[in-house]
Amino acid sequence: MSIVDFDNLTDHEPDSIPVIPSAPMANGDSIPTAFDPRQLRAGRLQRLRAMMVEQGYAAVVLFDPNNQRYATGSRNMFGYFLRNSTRYIYVPIEGPVILFEYPGSAHVSTWLETIDEARTSKVVWSAVNQRDNLSSDPFGIEIAELVKEHGRGGLKVGLDRCTLNLARSLEAQGLDVFDCMQDTLHCRRIKTPEEVACLAQSMAASEAAVAEVEAAIKPGITENELFAIMYGNVIKQGGEFIETRLLSSGPRTNPWFNEASDRVIRPGELVALDTDTIGCHGYYSDFSRTFHVGPSRPSDYQRSLYRMAWEQVHHNMNLLKPGLSYRELAEQAWKIPERFLDRRYPSIIHGVGMHGETPLVAHHMDFDRFSKDGVLEPGMVVSVESYIGEVGAADGVKLEEEVLITETGFAKLSRYPFNDDLLAREF
C-alpha cells in the first residue's frame, strides 16, 4: 500500500482523487475513505474561524505544528518545530492567513490555497541562540499591526504555545493575550467527513504495518526488530512518525508502558503493542493488539487476561452513542476486577484526530482528577482502551479499538482481527 499525502505535495495536486469503496457501518451509512484535499482544508479552517467568532478572538497565532496543519494543511520539518516553536501562522477572524516561515523554506507551503502570504519568522533563531529579548519586540509589533488591520477592532489574540517573552511582547502592544490551545482542541473534537476519510486511510496503513509485525513474531527476534518493522511500514505508507515505542514482550508486558528494547522474545510469551501513529495526511491511528508466541498454545491464564480485555473493550464500545455524558460512560463502564484495579489503564476512551485529543474519559474513581464532563457527539472519533494485568504476575494484555461516533451509535475504524486462540474460539 502506498498513500499520497495530498497536504504535502510541493507544487500541484492531482486533477481527481481516486475513489475508494466506503466501509459499511452498522446503521447502513458508510465511513468515507476518499476525500477532496481542498475541501479538507477549507472545512478545518472554517471550523477554526467559527470557534474564533464564538470565543471572541480577533486572531490566533499558531505555533503548534498540529494546529498549523489543521488550519492550513501546511507541514514543514514537523519534528524540529515540535521542540523549536519558532515557525508560526497568523489566522485573523477574516483577512489573509500569513505564514511566518523558517528562512528559505516558504516554497514548501505557498502553493496551498489556505496560505495567502509568507514572511520570514521574526523568532527563527530564538530557541537555539537565546535571542528571545532581541526577537520578541519585532514579533509583537508585527502581529499587533496585523491585528489592528484585520481584527475588526478586537484586541483578543490567542496563542496555542510560545515563550513568555512573546506573550509579553503582544501585551506591550496593547493586545489581550489568551491561551487558545484548549479552545482549538475543542474545535477539533468534531471531524469533518474529509477528516474521517483521512483517519480511515491512516488506520488502514497502520493495520498493514501491524500485519507485518504479527507475521514476523517468532522466538529469537527482539522487540526492537519488531518495532523497526512497524516503523518502517509506517514511513513507507506515507506516515509521519510513531509517538511512542509501546511494544513489549513476556514479563515486560506487565506493567504496561514498557517501551521496545533489545530483549529477545521467547516461546510461549505474549507480545503487546499500541500503534500510536501519526499516519498519512497527518492523522492518528490508535489501536492495540496482543499476540502469542508459538509454537505452544496460550496458557489458561493468558487466555483469561485476553478475554477480560476483549470484554472490557466491547462492553465500553457498545455504550457509545450521541448524548451520553462522559460521567455516565465512566459510571456504566465495565467493572474491572479488584485484583486488576491497581494497573488499570488511565482512560476508558480518548479522542483521536491529528494525535490523541479531547475528550479523555477516565474511570469513575479517577474521573474528577483527570476528566471534565461533556457529551459524546456525532463526528467524534475515539479510541476505546483496555489493559489487564495484575501486580506480581508475569503477563499483561493490551487491546484497543478506534471508532467514529455516528448519529445512532458508533462505527469501527479499526478492523484488525483479534486472536482466536487467545479468545479460546474454535477454528
Contacts in CASP RR format, 6 or more apart in sequence:
PFRMAT RR
TARGET T0000
AUTHOR 0000-0000-0000
METHOD contacts of the structure
MODEL  1
MSIVDFDNLTDHEPDSIPVIPSAPMANGDSIPTAFDPRQLRAGRLQRLRA
MMVEQGYAAVVLFDPNNQRYATGSRNMFGYFLRNSTRYIYVPIEGPVILF
EYPGSAHVSTWLETIDEARTSKVVWSAVNQRDNLSSDPFGIEIAELVKEH
GRGGLKVGLDRCTLNLARSLEAQGLDVFDCMQDTLHCRRIKTPEEVACLA
QSMAASEAAVAEVEAAIKPGITENELFAIMYGNVIKQGGEFIETRLLSSG
PRTNPWFNEASDRVIRPGELVALDTDTIGCHGYYSDFSRTFHVGPSRPSD
YQRSLYRMAWEQVHHNMNLLKPGLSYRELAEQAWKIPERFLDRRYPSIIH
GVGMHGETPLVAHHMDFDRFSKDGVLEPGMVVSVESYIGEVGAADGVKLE
EEVLITETGFAKLSRYPFNDDLLAREF
1 204 0 8 1.000
1 205 0 8 1.000
1 208 0 8 1.000
1 237 0 8 1.000
2 236 0 8 1.000
2 237 0 8 1.000
2 238 0 8 1.000
3 201 0 8 1.000
3 205 0 8 1.000
3 237 0 8 1.000
3 238 0 8 1.000
3 239 0 8 1.000
3 280 0 8 1.000
3 281 0 8 1.000
4 14 0 8 1.000
5 238 0 8 1.000
5 239 0 8 1.000
5 280 0 8 1.000
5 281 0 8 1.000
5 282 0 8 1.000
6 13 0 8 1.000
6 14 0 8 1.000
6 17 0 8 1.000
6 37 0 8 1.000
6 40 0 8 1.000
6 281 0 8 1.000
7 37 0 8 1.000
7 40 0 8 1.000
7 41 0 8 1.000
7 69 0 8 1.000
7 73 0 8 1.000
7 74 0 8 1.000
7 75 0 8 1.000
7 281 0 8 1.000
7 282 0 8 1.000
8 75 0 8 1.000
9 111 0 8 1.000
10 107 0 8 1.000
10 108 0 8 1.000
10 111 0 8 1.000
11 111 0 8 1.000
12 111 0 8 1.000
13 37 0 8 1.000
13 38 0 8 1.000
17 34 0 8 1.000
17 35 0 8 1.000
17 36 0 8 1.000
17 37 0 8 1.000
18 34 0 8 1.000
19 34 0 8 1.000
20 33 0 8 1.000
20 34 0 8 1.000
20 201 0 8 1.000
21 33 0 8 1.000
22 30 0 8 1.000
22 31 0 8 1.000
22 32 0 8 1.000
22 33 0 8 1.000
22 34 0 8 1.000
23 30 0 8 1.000
23 31 0 8 1.000
23 33 0 8 1.000
23 200 0 8 1.000
23 411 0 8 1.000
23 415 0 8 1.000
24 30 0 8 1.000
25 31 0 8 1.000
25 404 0 8 1.000
25 406 0 8 1.000
25 411 0 8 1.000
26 408 0 8 1.000
26 409 0 8 1.000
26 410 0 8 1.000
26 411 0 8 1.000
27 406 0 8 1.000
27 407 0 8 1.000
27 408 0 8 1.000
27 409 0 8 1.000
27 411 0 8 1.000
29 406 0 8 1.000
29 407 0 8 1.000
29 411 0 8 1.000
31 196 0 8 1.000
31 197 0 8 1.000
31 200 0 8 1.000
31 404 0 8 1.000
31 411 0 8 1.000
31 413 0 8 1.000
32 193 0 8 1.000
32 194 0 8 1.000
32 196 0 8 1.000
32 197 0 8 1.000
32 200 0 8 1.000
33 197 0 8 1.000
33 200 0 8 1.000
33 201 0 8 1.000
33 204 0 8 1.000
34 197 0 8 1.000
35 193 0 8 1.000
35 194 0 8 1.000
35 197 0 8 1.000
35 198 0 8 1.000
36 194 0 8 1.000
37 194 0 8 1.000
38 113 0 8 1.000
39 192 0 8 1.000
39 194 0 8 1.000
40 192 0 8 1.000
40 194 0 8 1.000
40 195 0 8 1.000
40 198 0 8 1.000
40 281 0 8 1.000
41 72 0 8 1.000
41 73 0 8 1.000
41 112 0 8 1.000
41 113 0 8 1.000
41 114 0 8 1.000
42 114 0 8 1.000
43 192 0 8 1.000
43 194 0 8 1.000
44 70 0 8 1.000
44 71 0 8 1.000
44 73 0 8 1.000
44 192 0 8 1.000
44 195 0 8 1.000
45 71 0 8 1.000
45 72 0 8 1.000
45 91 0 8 1.000
45 97 0 8 1.000
45 114 0 8 1.000
47 187 0 8 1.000
47 188 0 8 1.000
47 190 0 8 1.000
47 192 0 8 1.000
48 60 0 8 1.000
48 70 0 8 1.000
48 71 0 8 1.000
48 91 0 8 1.000
48 184 0 8 1.000
48 187 0 8 1.000
49 91 0 8 1.000
49 93 0 8 1.000
49 94 0 8 1.000
50 187 0 8 1.000
51 57 0 8 1.000
51 183 0 8 1.000
51 184 0 8 1.000
51 186 0 8 1.000
51 187 0 8 1.000
52 59 0 8 1.000
52 60 0 8 1.000
52 91 0 8 1.000
52 93 0 8 1.000
53 93 0 8 1.000
55 156 0 8 1.000
55 180 0 8 1.000
55 183 0 8 1.000
56 154 0 8 1.000
56 156 0 8 1.000
57 93 0 8 1.000
57 156 0 8 1.000
57 157 0 8 1.000
57 158 0 8 1.000
57 178 0 8 1.000
57 180 0 8 1.000
57 183 0 8 1.000
58 92 0 8 1.000
58 93 0 8 1.000
58 147 0 8 1.000
58 150 0 8 1.000
58 151 0 8 1.000
58 152 0 8 1.000
58 153 0 8 1.000
58 154 0 8 1.000
58 155 0 8 1.000
58 156 0 8 1.000
58 157 0 8 1.000
59 90 0 8 1.000
59 91 0 8 1.000
59 92 0 8 1.000
59 93 0 8 1.000
59 143 0 8 1.000
59 146 0 8 1.000
59 147 0 8 1.000
59 150 0 8 1.000
59 151 0 8 1.000
59 157 0 8 1.000
59 158 0 8 1.000
60 90 0 8 1.000
60 91 0 8 1.000
60 157 0 8 1.000
60 158 0 8 1.000
60 159 0 8 1.000
60 160 0 8 1.000
60 180 0 8 1.000
60 184 0 8 1.000
61 88 0 8 1.000
61 89 0 8 1.000
61 90 0 8 1.000
61 91 0 8 1.000
61 143 0 8 1.000
61 157 0 8 1.000
61 158 0 8 1.000
61 159 0 8 1.000
61 160 0 8 1.000
61 162 0 8 1.000
62 68 0 8 1.000
62 71 0 8 1.000
62 88 0 8 1.000
62 89 0 8 1.000
62 91 0 8 1.000
62 160 0 8 1.000
62 184 0 8 1.000
63 81 0 8 1.000
63 85 0 8 1.000
63 86 0 8 1.000
63 87 0 8 1.000
63 88 0 8 1.000
63 159 0 8 1.000
63 160 0 8 1.000
63 161 0 8 1.000
63 162 0 8 1.000
64 85 0 8 1.000
64 160 0 8 1.000
64 161 0 8 1.000
64 181 0 8 1.000
65 75 0 8 1.000
65 78 0 8 1.000
65 79 0 8 1.000
65 81 0 8 1.000
65 82 0 8 1.000
65 87 0 8 1.000
66 354 0 8 1.000
66 355 0 8 1.000
67 160 0 8 1.000
67 181 0 8 1.000
67 184 0 8 1.000
68 74 0 8 1.000
68 75 0 8 1.000
68 87 0 8 1.000
68 88 0 8 1.000
68 89 0 8 1.000
69 75 0 8 1.000
69 282 0 8 1.000
69 354 0 8 1.000
70 184 0 8 1.000
70 188 0 8 1.000
70 354 0 8 1.000
71 89 0 8 1.000
71 91 0 8 1.000
71 97 0 8 1.000
71 114 0 8 1.000
72 89 0 8 1.000
72 97 0 8 1.000
72 99 0 8 1.000
72 109 0 8 1.000
72 112 0 8 1.000
72 114 0 8 1.000
72 115 0 8 1.000
73 109 0 8 1.000
73 112 0 8 1.000
73 114 0 8 1.000
74 89 0 8 1.000
74 99 0 8 1.000
74 108 0 8 1.000
74 109 0 8 1.000
74 112 0 8 1.000
74 114 0 8 1.000
74 115 0 8 1.000
75 108 0 8 1.000
75 109 0 8 1.000
75 282 0 8 1.000
76 87 0 8 1.000
76 101 0 8 1.000
76 102 0 8 1.000
76 105 0 8 1.000
76 108 0 8 1.000
76 109 0 8 1.000
77 87 0 8 1.000
77 102 0 8 1.000
77 105 0 8 1.000
78 240 0 8 1.000
78 241 0 8 1.000
79 241 0 8 1.000
81 87 0 8 1.000
83 127 0 8 1.000
84 127 0 8 1.000
84 128 0 8 1.000
85 127 0 8 1.000
85 161 0 8 1.000
85 162 0 8 1.000
85 163 0 8 1.000
86 102 0 8 1.000
86 121 0 8 1.000
86 123 0 8 1.000
86 124 0 8 1.000
86 125 0 8 1.000
86 126 0 8 1.000
86 127 0 8 1.000
87 100 0 8 1.000
87 101 0 8 1.000
87 102 0 8 1.000
87 121 0 8 1.000
87 124 0 8 1.000
88 100 0 8 1.000
88 121 0 8 1.000
88 123 0 8 1.000
88 162 0 8 1.000
89 97 0 8 1.000
89 98 0 8 1.000
89 99 0 8 1.000
89 100 0 8 1.000
90 97 0 8 1.000
90 98 0 8 1.000
90 100 0 8 1.000
90 143 0 8 1.000
90 146 0 8 1.000
91 97 0 8 1.000
92 146 0 8 1.000
92 147 0 8 1.000
92 150 0 8 1.000
92 151 0 8 1.000
93 150 0 8 1.000
93 151 0 8 1.000
93 152 0 8 1.000
94 150 0 8 1.000
94 151 0 8 1.000
94 152 0 8 1.000
95 116 0 8 1.000
95 150 0 8 1.000
96 116 0 8 1.000
96 117 0 8 1.000
96 150 0 8 1.000
97 114 0 8 1.000
97 115 0 8 1.000
97 116 0 8 1.000
97 117 0 8 1.000
98 115 0 8 1.000
98 116 0 8 1.000
98 117 0 8 1.000
98 118 0 8 1.000
98 119 0 8 1.000
98 146 0 8 1.000
99 106 0 8 1.000
99 109 0 8 1.000
99 110 0 8 1.000
99 115 0 8 1.000
99 117 0 8 1.000
99 118 0 8 1.000
99 119 0 8 1.000
100 118 0 8 1.000
100 119 0 8 1.000
100 120 0 8 1.000
100 121 0 8 1.000
100 122 0 8 1.000
101 108 0 8 1.000
101 109 0 8 1.000
101 118 0 8 1.000
101 119 0 8 1.000
101 120 0 8 1.000
101 121 0 8 1.000
102 121 0 8 1.000
102 124 0 8 1.000
103 120 0 8 1.000
103 121 0 8 1.000
103 124 0 8 1.000
106 118 0 8 1.000
106 120 0 8 1.000
109 115 0 8 1.000
109 118 0 8 1.000
110 118 0 8 1.000
122 135 0 8 1.000
122 138 0 8 1.000
122 139 0 8 1.000
122 140 0 8 1.000
122 142 0 8 1.000
123 131 0 8 1.000
123 132 0 8 1.000
123 135 0 8 1.000
123 136 0 8 1.000
123 139 0 8 1.000
123 166 0 8 1.000
125 131 0 8 1.000
125 135 0 8 1.000
126 132 0 8 1.000
126 135 0 8 1.000
126 136 0 8 1.000
126 163 0 8 1.000
132 163 0 8 1.000
132 165 0 8 1.000
132 166 0 8 1.000
133 165 0 8 1.000
136 163 0 8 1.000
136 165 0 8 1.000
136 166 0 8 1.000
136 168 0 8 1.000
136 169 0 8 1.000
137 169 0 8 1.000
137 172 0 8 1.000
139 166 0 8 1.000
139 169 0 8 1.000
139 170 0 8 1.000
140 166 0 8 1.000
140 169 0 8 1.000
140 170 0 8 1.000
140 172 0 8 1.000
140 173 0 8 1.000
141 169 0 8 1.000
141 173 0 8 1.000
143 157 0 8 1.000
143 170 0 8 1.000
143 173 0 8 1.000
143 175 0 8 1.000
144 170 0 8 1.000
144 173 0 8 1.000
144 174 0 8 1.000
144 175 0 8 1.000
147 154 0 8 1.000
147 155 0 8 1.000
147 157 0 8 1.000
147 175 0 8 1.000
155 174 0 8 1.000
155 175 0 8 1.000
155 176 0 8 1.000
156 175 0 8 1.000
156 176 0 8 1.000
156 178 0 8 1.000
157 170 0 8 1.000
157 175 0 8 1.000
157 176 0 8 1.000
157 177 0 8 1.000
157 178 0 8 1.000
158 177 0 8 1.000
158 178 0 8 1.000
158 179 0 8 1.000
158 180 0 8 1.000
159 166 0 8 1.000
159 167 0 8 1.000
159 170 0 8 1.000
159 177 0 8 1.000
159 178 0 8 1.000
159 179 0 8 1.000
159 180 0 8 1.000
160 179 0 8 1.000
160 180 0 8 1.000
160 181 0 8 1.000
160 184 0 8 1.000
161 181 0 8 1.000
167 177 0 8 1.000
170 177 0 8 1.000
171 177 0 8 1.000
185 357 0 8 1.000
185 358 0 8 1.000
186 358 0 8 1.000
188 353 0 8 1.000
188 354 0 8 1.000
188 357 0 8 1.000
188 358 0 8 1.000
189 351 0 8 1.000
189 357 0 8 1.000
189 358 0 8 1.000
189 359 0 8 1.000
189 377 0 8 1.000
189 380 0 8 1.000
190 377 0 8 1.000
190 378 0 8 1.000
190 379 0 8 1.000
190 380 0 8 1.000
191 199 0 8 1.000
191 353 0 8 1.000
191 379 0 8 1.000
191 380 0 8 1.000
191 381 0 8 1.000
191 404 0 8 1.000
195 283 0 8 1.000
195 353 0 8 1.000
196 379 0 8 1.000
196 381 0 8 1.000
196 404 0 8 1.000
198 280 0 8 1.000
198 281 0 8 1.000
198 282 0 8 1.000
198 283 0 8 1.000
199 283 0 8 1.000
199 284 0 8 1.000
199 285 0 8 1.000
199 352 0 8 1.000
199 353 0 8 1.000
199 381 0 8 1.000
199 402 0 8 1.000
199 404 0 8 1.000
199 413 0 8 1.000
200 413 0 8 1.000
201 280 0 8 1.000
201 281 0 8 1.000
201 283 0 8 1.000
202 239 0 8 1.000
202 277 0 8 1.000
202 279 0 8 1.000
202 280 0 8 1.000
202 281 0 8 1.000
202 282 0 8 1.000
202 283 0 8 1.000
202 284 0 8 1.000
202 285 0 8 1.000
203 285 0 8 1.000
203 287 0 8 1.000
203 402 0 8 1.000
203 413 0 8 1.000
203 414 0 8 1.000
203 415 0 8 1.000
205 233 0 8 1.000
205 234 0 8 1.000
205 237 0 8 1.000
205 238 0 8 1.000
205 239 0 8 1.000
205 279 0 8 1.000
205 280 0 8 1.000
205 285 0 8 1.000
206 234 0 8 1.000
206 275 0 8 1.000
206 277 0 8 1.000
206 279 0 8 1.000
206 285 0 8 1.000
206 287 0 8 1.000
207 285 0 8 1.000
207 287 0 8 1.000
207 414 0 8 1.000
207 415 0 8 1.000
207 416 0 8 1.000
208 233 0 8 1.000
208 237 0 8 1.000
209 229 0 8 1.000
209 230 0 8 1.000
209 232 0 8 1.000
209 233 0 8 1.000
209 234 0 8 1.000
209 237 0 8 1.000
209 275 0 8 1.000
209 277 0 8 1.000
210 230 0 8 1.000
210 273 0 8 1.000
210 275 0 8 1.000
210 287 0 8 1.000
210 289 0 8 1.000
210 416 0 8 1.000
211 416 0 8 1.000
212 229 0 8 1.000
212 230 0 8 1.000
212 233 0 8 1.000
213 226 0 8 1.000
213 229 0 8 1.000
213 230 0 8 1.000
213 247 0 8 1.000
213 273 0 8 1.000
214 289 0 8 1.000
214 291 0 8 1.000
216 225 0 8 1.000
216 226 0 8 1.000
216 229 0 8 1.000
217 226 0 8 1.000
217 265 0 8 1.000
217 271 0 8 1.000
217 291 0 8 1.000
217 293 0 8 1.000
218 265 0 8 1.000
218 293 0 8 1.000
218 294 0 8 1.000
219 265 0 8 1.000
219 266 0 8 1.000
219 267 0 8 1.000
219 293 0 8 1.000
219 294 0 8 1.000
220 264 0 8 1.000
220 265 0 8 1.000
220 266 0 8 1.000
221 264 0 8 1.000
221 265 0 8 1.000
222 261 0 8 1.000
222 262 0 8 1.000
222 263 0 8 1.000
222 264 0 8 1.000
222 265 0 8 1.000
223 247 0 8 1.000
223 248 0 8 1.000
223 249 0 8 1.000
223 252 0 8 1.000
223 260 0 8 1.000
223 261 0 8 1.000
223 262 0 8 1.000
223 263 0 8 1.000
223 265 0 8 1.000
223 271 0 8 1.000
224 260 0 8 1.000
224 261 0 8 1.000
224 262 0 8 1.000
226 247 0 8 1.000
226 260 0 8 1.000
226 265 0 8 1.000
226 271 0 8 1.000
226 273 0 8 1.000
227 245 0 8 1.000
227 247 0 8 1.000
227 260 0 8 1.000
230 242 0 8 1.000
230 247 0 8 1.000
230 273 0 8 1.000
230 275 0 8 1.000
231 241 0 8 1.000
231 242 0 8 1.000
234 241 0 8 1.000
234 242 0 8 1.000
234 277 0 8 1.000
234 279 0 8 1.000
237 279 0 8 1.000
237 280 0 8 1.000
238 279 0 8 1.000
238 280 0 8 1.000
239 277 0 8 1.000
239 278 0 8 1.000
239 279 0 8 1.000
239 280 0 8 1.000
239 282 0 8 1.000
240 278 0 8 1.000
240 279 0 8 1.000
240 282 0 8 1.000
241 277 0 8 1.000
241 278 0 8 1.000
242 275 0 8 1.000
242 276 0 8 1.000
242 277 0 8 1.000
242 278 0 8 1.000
243 276 0 8 1.000
243 277 0 8 1.000
243 278 0 8 1.000
243 355 0 8 1.000
244 259 0 8 1.000
244 274 0 8 1.000
244 276 0 8 1.000
245 259 0 8 1.000
245 260 0 8 1.000
246 256 0 8 1.000
246 257 0 8 1.000
246 258 0 8 1.000
246 259 0 8 1.000
246 260 0 8 1.000
246 272 0 8 1.000
246 273 0 8 1.000
246 274 0 8 1.000
246 276 0 8 1.000
246 288 0 8 1.000
246 398 0 8 1.000
247 259 0 8 1.000
247 260 0 8 1.000
247 271 0 8 1.000
247 272 0 8 1.000
247 273 0 8 1.000
247 274 0 8 1.000
248 256 0 8 1.000
248 258 0 8 1.000
248 259 0 8 1.000
248 260 0 8 1.000
248 261 0 8 1.000
248 271 0 8 1.000
248 272 0 8 1.000
248 273 0 8 1.000
249 263 0 8 1.000
249 265 0 8 1.000
249 266 0 8 1.000
249 269 0 8 1.000
249 270 0 8 1.000
249 271 0 8 1.000
249 272 0 8 1.000
249 293 0 8 1.000
250 265 0 8 1.000
250 266 0 8 1.000
250 269 0 8 1.000
250 270 0 8 1.000
250 271 0 8 1.000
250 394 0 8 1.000
250 395 0 8 1.000
251 394 0 8 1.000
251 395 0 8 1.000
252 258 0 8 1.000
252 261 0 8 1.000
252 263 0 8 1.000
253 270 0 8 1.000
253 271 0 8 1.000
253 272 0 8 1.000
253 290 0 8 1.000
253 395 0 8 1.000
253 396 0 8 1.000
253 397 0 8 1.000
253 398 0 8 1.000
254 343 0 8 1.000
254 389 0 8 1.000
254 390 0 8 1.000
254 392 0 8 1.000
254 393 0 8 1.000
254 394 0 8 1.000
254 395 0 8 1.000
254 396 0 8 1.000
255 343 0 8 1.000
255 389 0 8 1.000
256 272 0 8 1.000
256 343 0 8 1.000
256 345 0 8 1.000
256 387 0 8 1.000
256 389 0 8 1.000
256 396 0 8 1.000
256 398 0 8 1.000
265 271 0 8 1.000
265 293 0 8 1.000
266 293 0 8 1.000
267 293 0 8 1.000
267 294 0 8 1.000
267 295 0 8 1.000
267 296 0 8 1.000
268 292 0 8 1.000
268 293 0 8 1.000
268 294 0 8 1.000
268 296 0 8 1.000
268 298 0 8 1.000
268 299 0 8 1.000
269 292 0 8 1.000
269 293 0 8 1.000
270 290 0 8 1.000
270 291 0 8 1.000
270 292 0 8 1.000
270 293 0 8 1.000
270 302 0 8 1.000
270 395 0 8 1.000
270 396 0 8 1.000
270 397 0 8 1.000
271 290 0 8 1.000
271 291 0 8 1.000
271 292 0 8 1.000
271 293 0 8 1.000
272 288 0 8 1.000
272 289 0 8 1.000
272 290 0 8 1.000
272 291 0 8 1.000
272 396 0 8 1.000
272 397 0 8 1.000
272 398 0 8 1.000
273 288 0 8 1.000
273 289 0 8 1.000
273 290 0 8 1.000
273 398 0 8 1.000
274 286 0 8 1.000
274 287 0 8 1.000
274 288 0 8 1.000
274 398 0 8 1.000
274 400 0 8 1.000
275 285 0 8 1.000
275 286 0 8 1.000
275 287 0 8 1.000
275 288 0 8 1.000
276 284 0 8 1.000
276 286 0 8 1.000
277 284 0 8 1.000
277 285 0 8 1.000
277 286 0 8 1.000
278 284 0 8 1.000
278 354 0 8 1.000
278 355 0 8 1.000
279 285 0 8 1.000
282 354 0 8 1.000
283 353 0 8 1.000
283 354 0 8 1.000
284 352 0 8 1.000
284 353 0 8 1.000
284 354 0 8 1.000
284 355 0 8 1.000
284 356 0 8 1.000
284 357 0 8 1.000
285 352 0 8 1.000
285 402 0 8 1.000
285 414 0 8 1.000
286 352 0 8 1.000
286 356 0 8 1.000
286 383 0 8 1.000
286 400 0 8 1.000
286 402 0 8 1.000
287 383 0 8 1.000
287 400 0 8 1.000
287 401 0 8 1.000
287 402 0 8 1.000
287 414 0 8 1.000
287 416 0 8 1.000
288 385 0 8 1.000
288 386 0 8 1.000
288 398 0 8 1.000
288 399 0 8 1.000
288 400 0 8 1.000
289 398 0 8 1.000
289 399 0 8 1.000
289 416 0 8 1.000
289 418 0 8 1.000
289 419 0 8 1.000
290 306 0 8 1.000
290 309 0 8 1.000
290 396 0 8 1.000
290 397 0 8 1.000
290 398 0 8 1.000
290 399 0 8 1.000
290 419 0 8 1.000
290 422 0 8 1.000
291 419 0 8 1.000
292 298 0 8 1.000
292 302 0 8 1.000
292 419 0 8 1.000
292 421 0 8 1.000
292 422 0 8 1.000
297 421 0 8 1.000
298 306 0 8 1.000
298 421 0 8 1.000
298 422 0 8 1.000
301 393 0 8 1.000
301 395 0 8 1.000
302 395 0 8 1.000
302 397 0 8 1.000
302 422 0 8 1.000
303 422 0 8 1.000
303 423 0 8 1.000
303 424 0 8 1.000
305 388 0 8 1.000
305 389 0 8 1.000
305 395 0 8 1.000
305 396 0 8 1.000
305 397 0 8 1.000
306 388 0 8 1.000
306 397 0 8 1.000
306 399 0 8 1.000
306 419 0 8 1.000
306 422 0 8 1.000
306 423 0 8 1.000
307 422 0 8 1.000
307 423 0 8 1.000
307 424 0 8 1.000
308 337 0 8 1.000
308 340 0 8 1.000
308 386 0 8 1.000
308 388 0 8 1.000
308 397 0 8 1.000
309 386 0 8 1.000
309 387 0 8 1.000
309 388 0 8 1.000
309 397 0 8 1.000
309 398 0 8 1.000
309 399 0 8 1.000
310 386 0 8 1.000
310 399 0 8 1.000
310 418 0 8 1.000
310 423 0 8 1.000
311 334 0 8 1.000
312 334 0 8 1.000
312 336 0 8 1.000
312 386 0 8 1.000
312 388 0 8 1.000
312 399 0 8 1.000
313 384 0 8 1.000
313 385 0 8 1.000
313 386 0 8 1.000
313 399 0 8 1.000
313 400 0 8 1.000
313 401 0 8 1.000
315 333 0 8 1.000
315 334 0 8 1.000
316 329 0 8 1.000
316 333 0 8 1.000
316 334 0 8 1.000
316 348 0 8 1.000
316 349 0 8 1.000
316 384 0 8 1.000
316 386 0 8 1.000
317 384 0 8 1.000
317 401 0 8 1.000
317 403 0 8 1.000
317 410 0 8 1.000
319 329 0 8 1.000
319 332 0 8 1.000
319 333 0 8 1.000
320 329 0 8 1.000
320 349 0 8 1.000
320 376 0 8 1.000
320 382 0 8 1.000
320 384 0 8 1.000
320 403 0 8 1.000
320 405 0 8 1.000
320 409 0 8 1.000
320 410 0 8 1.000
321 376 0 8 1.000
321 405 0 8 1.000
321 408 0 8 1.000
321 409 0 8 1.000
321 410 0 8 1.000
322 375 0 8 1.000
322 376 0 8 1.000
322 377 0 8 1.000
322 378 0 8 1.000
322 405 0 8 1.000
322 406 0 8 1.000
322 407 0 8 1.000
322 408 0 8 1.000
322 409 0 8 1.000
323 375 0 8 1.000
323 376 0 8 1.000
323 377 0 8 1.000
324 375 0 8 1.000
324 376 0 8 1.000
325 373 0 8 1.000
325 374 0 8 1.000
325 375 0 8 1.000
325 376 0 8 1.000
326 359 0 8 1.000
326 361 0 8 1.000
326 367 0 8 1.000
326 371 0 8 1.000
326 372 0 8 1.000
326 373 0 8 1.000
326 374 0 8 1.000
326 375 0 8 1.000
326 376 0 8 1.000
327 367 0 8 1.000
327 371 0 8 1.000
327 373 0 8 1.000
327 374 0 8 1.000
329 348 0 8 1.000
329 349 0 8 1.000
329 361 0 8 1.000
329 376 0 8 1.000
330 348 0 8 1.000
330 361 0 8 1.000
330 362 0 8 1.000
330 363 0 8 1.000
330 364 0 8 1.000
330 367 0 8 1.000
330 371 0 8 1.000
331 364 0 8 1.000
333 348 0 8 1.000
333 363 0 8 1.000
333 364 0 8 1.000
336 344 0 8 1.000
336 363 0 8 1.000
339 390 0 8 1.000
339 391 0 8 1.000
340 388 0 8 1.000
340 389 0 8 1.000
340 390 0 8 1.000
342 390 0 8 1.000
342 391 0 8 1.000
343 387 0 8 1.000
343 389 0 8 1.000
343 390 0 8 1.000
343 391 0 8 1.000
344 363 0 8 1.000
344 387 0 8 1.000
345 385 0 8 1.000
345 386 0 8 1.000
345 387 0 8 1.000
346 362 0 8 1.000
346 366 0 8 1.000
346 370 0 8 1.000
347 360 0 8 1.000
347 361 0 8 1.000
347 362 0 8 1.000
347 363 0 8 1.000
347 370 0 8 1.000
347 385 0 8 1.000
348 361 0 8 1.000
348 362 0 8 1.000
348 363 0 8 1.000
348 384 0 8 1.000
348 385 0 8 1.000
349 359 0 8 1.000
349 360 0 8 1.000
349 361 0 8 1.000
349 382 0 8 1.000
349 383 0 8 1.000
349 384 0 8 1.000
349 385 0 8 1.000
350 356 0 8 1.000
350 357 0 8 1.000
350 359 0 8 1.000
350 360 0 8 1.000
350 361 0 8 1.000
350 382 0 8 1.000
350 383 0 8 1.000
350 385 0 8 1.000
351 357 0 8 1.000
351 358 0 8 1.000
351 359 0 8 1.000
351 360 0 8 1.000
351 380 0 8 1.000
351 381 0 8 1.000
351 382 0 8 1.000
351 383 0 8 1.000
352 381 0 8 1.000
352 382 0 8 1.000
352 383 0 8 1.000
352 402 0 8 1.000
353 381 0 8 1.000
356 383 0 8 1.000
359 371 0 8 1.000
359 372 0 8 1.000
359 374 0 8 1.000
359 380 0 8 1.000
359 382 0 8 1.000
360 370 0 8 1.000
360 371 0 8 1.000
361 367 0 8 1.000
361 371 0 8 1.000
362 369 0 8 1.000
362 370 0 8 1.000
362 371 0 8 1.000
376 382 0 8 1.000
376 405 0 8 1.000
377 405 0 8 1.000
378 405 0 8 1.000
378 406 0 8 1.000
378 407 0 8 1.000
379 404 0 8 1.000
379 405 0 8 1.000
379 406 0 8 1.000
380 404 0 8 1.000
380 405 0 8 1.000
381 402 0 8 1.000
381 403 0 8 1.000
381 404 0 8 1.000
381 405 0 8 1.000
381 413 0 8 1.000
382 402 0 8 1.000
382 403 0 8 1.000
382 405 0 8 1.000
383 400 0 8 1.000
383 401 0 8 1.000
383 402 0 8 1.000
383 403 0 8 1.000
384 400 0 8 1.000
384 401 0 8 1.000
384 402 0 8 1.000
384 403 0 8 1.000
385 400 0 8 1.000
386 397 0 8 1.000
386 398 0 8 1.000
386 399 0 8 1.000
386 400 0 8 1.000
387 396 0 8 1.000
387 397 0 8 1.000
387 398 0 8 1.000
388 396 0 8 1.000
388 397 0 8 1.000
389 395 0 8 1.000
389 396 0 8 1.000
389 397 0 8 1.000
397 422 0 8 1.000
399 418 0 8 1.000
400 414 0 8 1.000
401 412 0 8 1.000
401 414 0 8 1.000
402 412 0 8 1.000
402 413 0 8 1.000
402 414 0 8 1.000
403 410 0 8 1.000
403 411 0 8 1.000
403 412 0 8 1.000
403 413 0 8 1.000
403 414 0 8 1.000
404 410 0 8 1.000
404 411 0 8 1.000
404 412 0 8 1.000
404 413 0 8 1.000
420 427 0 8 1.000
END
